[in-house]
Amino acid sequence: MIRTKFVKLSTYPKRTRKENRLIAKNPYGDKDKDKVMNWFDCRPLNKWWQDVLLYHGTHREAARKIKLEGLKRRHSITGYIFLTSNKAIAKRYAAGGTVFEVRLPEQLVRTSTGGHIHPAATTQVMIGEDIHPRRIKEI
């Protein structure tokens, strides 16, 4: 049995008012027909912007390295980078540290989640590639 949590969609990523209304009305739809659900699409009204927003929480010491070098697999114990689609989970994991917003290409997330992008599949995403600092923004 999968337990779902309700997320306040208006605060998920910072979007325009029009995009927030669209997501609240139909989060699982695909308004711009780019094959990414409105909820995960960075810009649900822009067909050409297809990155997916995920979050990474970490402690303060590691945050300094991440800002300079990006997310590196070699710094991880398992060899994977763990990301989540839920900002609250990333904040809880950071435990007072820093939360990063990570923009990844849709294809990379699809390969990491078994070929689909769905809220249940992206609560924990394991990425097997390094992530460049340009794709990372501190929240």
Order of alpha helices (4+ residues) and beta strands (2+ residues): alpha-beta-alpha-beta-alpha-beta-alpha-beta-beta
